[in-house]
Amino acid sequence: MDVFQKCRDFTRVRDAREAGHYLMYREIGSPQDPVVTMNGQKVVMLGSNNYLGLTSHPKVKEAAIRATEKYGTGCAGSRLLNGTLDIHVHLEDRLAEFMDRPAALVFSTGYGVNVGVLSCLLGRHDIALLDAMDHASILDGVRLSFAKQLKFRHNDASDLERKLGRIGPDKGKLIVVDGVFSMEGDVAPLPEIVAHKKKYGARLFVDEAHGLGVFGEHGRGVTEHFGVEADVDLVMGTFSKSLATVGGFIAGSAEVVDYIKHNARAQVFTAAIPPSAVAAVEAALDILEAEPERRKRLWENTEYVRQELTRLGFETCGSSSPVISLLVGEDDATFRMAMRLQEEGVFVNPVMTPAVPAGHSMIRTSYMATHKREHLDQALGALAKVGRELSII
């Protein structure tokens, strides 16, 4: 048996390319702004997680340039050995203060946070309780830990309680949920989850990748939005969405963060996040704190589009965030819709099996504070045209 046989048997992408429906790894020749350039065509971007519109902000770019000039382009090693710069430590202090936590630790990617933290904290005698729609990085971290996992029905706190009730007191219990679920844009019922966590003596980890900078009075995420920050043990965040660059962090008690710092393989054996990214995050945090009106504009754009999509007859999958997915149904129809929208000048993301159950494929859209009303109206016009053309609405 040839280990590469699976590669020859993998025909799904080949078939999509031959049918003209392949929409992965699309090339963009401009920044992640409300309008991007693709092969010379101007396209309204409804597929980016640049929620606050900071990836092109002059202050963010200037900070990254200055850090590169001072420290160079990389750290040439892991944080554990030679890769810790003074600006890494300063950013961690800043993140801990911003998140109102005793300590924070920066990782090179958001994916690495979940994989590293979960695989290092959980052991063979622990049980991870996971929402059925948790992000792939959470699933991978738990698999690497060798802990037993119990999945509860998506956003069903009653099912979580049933699962918790089956676990003996001799087992460590960690509940892990996304604050905002990235496919459908719905939000975890954290108050109910916290109540069950307390009742059964579990710990709680919340992935705020899509909530950071978006939810909460100060932008700390869904935990702040629901007023349950004191009852959440660990909060994870990424830099690749609201904070304009790449990387991620974990925030929690000093004791737990120090343990992760010295035991998470995704931290110990990964090169440090580059100086430019560290400086970009600091600048993005400055803007996030100084300009709360950005979150206000983001929510105004989100509510306007959601109302218009509902009026047009789209099923928006229960979204309550700037991620608004439109139910299409079958994979082929979803591919066709995404392709037609691109032809009409709108970039969206097709979401198909196995990312979602069969028959539940979607068009995923997401919105920015920097979208103008004319951008949104242009996109809505294209969505209405293509949706009717394909009998989606």
LOKE-930037 format. One line per field, with one value per residue (C-alpha): residue in one letter; x, y, z. Coordinates in steps of 0.02 Angstrom, whole numbers. Each point is the difference from the previous one (the first is absolute). Example, Ala and Ser with C-alpha at 12.3 -4.5 7.8 and 13.67 -1.06 7.14 Angstrom:
! LOKE-930037
resn	A|S
xx	615|69
yy	-225|172
zz	390|-33
This chain:
! LOKE-930037
resn	M|D|V|F|Q|K|C|R|D|F|T|R|V|R|D|A|R|E|A|G|H|Y|L|M|Y|R|E|I|G|S|P|Q|D|P|V|V|T|M|N|G|Q|K|V|V|M|L|G|S|N|N|Y|L|G|L|T|S|H|P|K|V|K|E|A|A|I|R|A|T|E|K|Y|G|T|G|C|A|G|S|R|L|L|N|G|T|L|D|I|H|V|H|L|E|D|R|L|A|E|F|M|D|R|P|A|A|L|V|F|S|T|G|Y|G|V|N|V|G|V|L|S|C|L|L|G|R|H|D|I|A|L|L|D|A|M|D|H|A|S|I|L|D|G|V|R|L|S|F|A|K|Q|L|K|F|R|H|N|D|A|S|D|L|E|R|K|L|G|R|I|G|P|D|K|G|K|L|I|V|V|D|G|V|F|S|M|E|G|D|V|A|P|L|P|E|I|V|A|H|K|K|K|Y|G|A|R|L|F|V|D|E|A|H|G|L|G|V|F|G|E|H|G|R|G|V|T|E|H|F|G|V|E|A|D|V|D|L|V|M|G|T|F|S|K|S|L|A|T|V|G|G|F|I|A|G|S|A|E|V|V|D|Y|I|K|H|N|A|R|A|Q|V|F|T|A|A|I|P|P|S|A|V|A|A|V|E|A|A|L|D|I|L|E|A|E|P|E|R|R|K|R|L|W|E|N|T|E|Y|V|R|Q|E|L|T|R|L|G|F|E|T|C|G|S|S|S|P|V|I|S|L|L|V|G|E|D|D|A|T|F|R|M|A|M|R|L|Q|E|E|G|V|F|V|N|P|V|M|T|P|A|V|P|A|G|H|S|M|I|R|T|S|Y|M|A|T|H|K|R|E|H|L|D|Q|A|L|G|A|L|A|K|V|G|R|E|L|S|I|I
xx	0|70|-18|-33|-147|-121|66|-44|-171|-37|-106|-116|110|47|-184|-38|140|-60|-177|59|-63|166|2|138|168|-65|133|-27|115|-42|-25|-149|-104|-188|44|141|82|-5|77|-29|-183|-64|-101|-97|78|-129|119|126|13|75|-145|67|85|172|111|28|-3|150|45|1|110|117|22|41|128|85|12|76|128|49|-9|8|-123|3|64|92|-56|-133|-56|71|178|57|-162|-74|14|-45|-149|-69|-2|-75|-138|-42|-13|-109|-114|-19|-51|-118|-83|-8|96|153|106|7|114|25|10|54|-174|-175|-9|156|-82|-141|109|137|-107|-124|129|105|-136|-104|59|-59|-107|-86|-158|-25|-180|-12|-137|-37|47|163|143|117|146|-94|-34|182|64|-112|50|184|-34|-66|-142|-172|-118|-188|-91|-163|-129|41|-43|-105|42|-124|93|163|-75|-52|178|73|-118|74|178|65|83|169|15|64|-130|34|-141|65|-109|16|-70|-55|-14|90|-109|-175|43|-105|55|28|-128|135|-111|-80|167|76|-142|33|187|-22|-124|113|170|66|118|-47|103|-75|71|-27|79|-155|-61|156|-18|-181|-101|1|7|190|14|56|-123|-153|57|-7|-162|-86|85|77|186|32|-72|101|168|91|-30|83|14|77|87|-54|-174|-35|184|64|144|43|22|-103|0|-70|-51|-36|75|188|25|-88|78|174|-31|-56|152|118|-99|-99|94|-77|84|164|41|-64|95|-53|-128|96|31|-109|-151|30|5|-153|-102|53|-52|-164|-38|34|-127|-127|4|6|-135|-151|-98|79|-97|-156|21|34|-163|-96|62|-38|-179|-37|57|-85|-167|17|48|-148|-115|64|-44|170|17|140|32|-31|144|18|172|88|14|-161|-17|-135|-70|7|-14|100|186|-18|-125|114|148|-106|-64|175|65|-144|21|184|-49|-120|142|-26|121|-82|55|-87|-16|-36|14|94|10|-190|-123|-57|-142|48|128|7|67|98|9|84|5|119|-12|74|-135|-94|-186|33|109|-137|-137|103|27|-184|-51|113|-60|-181|34|97|-113|-152|94|43|-170|80|-126
yy	0|170|133|124|-99|110|148|-83|-48|179|59|126|150|-64|-19|176|73|-91|60|179|4|3|151|-40|91|146|131|176|138|134|26|-75|156|13|-11|-113|-32|-173|-22|184|-7|106|-111|45|-104|-95|-140|80|-7|175|55|169|37|20|-104|155|131|118|-9|-190|-6|133|-95|-161|91|82|-167|-82|138|-19|-189|-75|-115|-147|-68|-153|-113|-48|110|-128|22|153|66|107|186|137|43|-178|22|174|-64|-140|126|109|-144|-55|176|17|-168|37|-160|-31|-65|-29|-98|35|-140|9|-48|-10|-182|-31|73|-127|-147|46|45|-144|-134|56|27|-155|-176|-180|11|163|28|141|53|75|87|-101|153|44|57|-129|66|-45|-175|-23|60|-121|-145|33|3|-180|62|-72|117|14|106|85|62|170|140|-120|35|-133|-132|63|-23|-178|-39|80|-101|-162|43|-58|120|-83|70|171|90|139|79|76|110|132|167|35|-151|42|-92|62|152|-53|29|-125|9|40|42|-173|-84|92|-58|-182|24|59|-136|-142|71|16|126|109|51|124|29|185|0|79|92|100|181|-30|-40|81|179|0|-127|-145|-119|-104|-33|188|17|-124|63|-170|41|-44|-174|-42|-79|22|115|-22|135|21|146|-50|77|161|27|11|-124|-181|-90|-32|-5|-87|99|-66|-22|26|-178|-81|115|-34|-188|20|109|-141|-153|42|-78|124|137|-83|-69|142|153|160|115|130|176|80|-101|43|186|-14|-76|138|133|-89|-7|187|34|-124|88|178|-22|-94|74|-132|-136|107|15|-186|-40|129|-83|-173|41|90|-148|-129|92|17|-182|-56|115|-78|-172|-73|-120|74|-153|84|122|129|64|82|-175|-28|-164|-31|-175|-71|-188|-104|18|24|142|82|-7|72|140|49|-3|105|126|19|31|133|81|-71|-113|-127|-165|-164|-117|-181|-176|-58|172|-7|-146|-64|105|149|87|188|162|81|189|114|187|140|166|78|-60|149|-9|0|-155|-88|52|-60|-167|-16|34|-140|-119|34|-25|-162|-66|17|-67|-160|-11|23|137
zz	0|-52|134|-143|-69|98|-99|-165|68|54|-146|80|-35|-172|-44|62|-104|-156|30|25|180|93|116|124|11|-102|-34|64|-59|129|188|93|-24|-35|-185|-60|-168|-80|-172|-35|56|144|118|158|139|103|45|119|190|3|110|55|-166|79|-116|-109|137|-20|186|-3|-155|67|164|-94|-107|150|91|-153|-15|185|25|-175|-86|122|164|-67|140|126|144|123|-63|-97|-74|141|-33|121|-110|20|188|-14|-113|121|142|-109|-49|181|48|-149|35|188|38|109|-144|-188|-115|-185|-130|-181|-66|67|-54|102|156|-1|-49|123|150|-10|-37|147|131|-34|40|-16|156|-49|-101|-125|-29|-174|-95|-158|-106|88|-113|-76|102|160|-62|-50|169|93|-114|37|186|7|111|-26|-91|19|-128|44|-125|-74|122|104|181|59|-98|76|173|-42|-54|156|110|-67|53|168|123|-28|-177|-52|-105|-125|-101|-162|-111|-133|56|-178|-114|-159|-126|45|106|150|179|142|143|127|150|-7|-30|148|113|-46|17|179|45|-59|47|-177|-78|-150|-152|-124|-174|-36|-173|-80|155|44|-54|-49|157|170|63|-15|-142|110|-82|38|179|33|-99|117|158|42|-11|182|-29|-156|42|-165|-147|-167|-133|-171|-83|-176|9|95|44|-178|-10|44|166|156|188|154|154|174|173|19|61|-147|-130|71|-13|-181|-36|48|-58|-158|-145|-122|101|47|-172|-111|-57|86|-80|-104|65|-135|57|184|-40|-111|142|120|-126|-35|187|12|-137|70|168|-70|-132|69|-144|-111|90|-13|-190|-13|88|-101|-160|68|51|-163|-105|110|-13|-189|-24|105|-99|-161|66|42|146|107|109|169|-15|137|-49|-149|-75|-98|-93|-130|-10|-176|25|-122|-35|-188|22|127|-120|-140|110|60|-179|-66|141|-42|-182|66|99|175|94|116|77|-45|149|-41|70|100|83|16|-6|-170|-69|107|-112|18|-69|141|2|127|25|46|87|-158|-120|-72|-32|-187|19|96|-121|-148|85|48|-179|-61|136|-46|-186|20|138|-114|-150|94|90|171|35
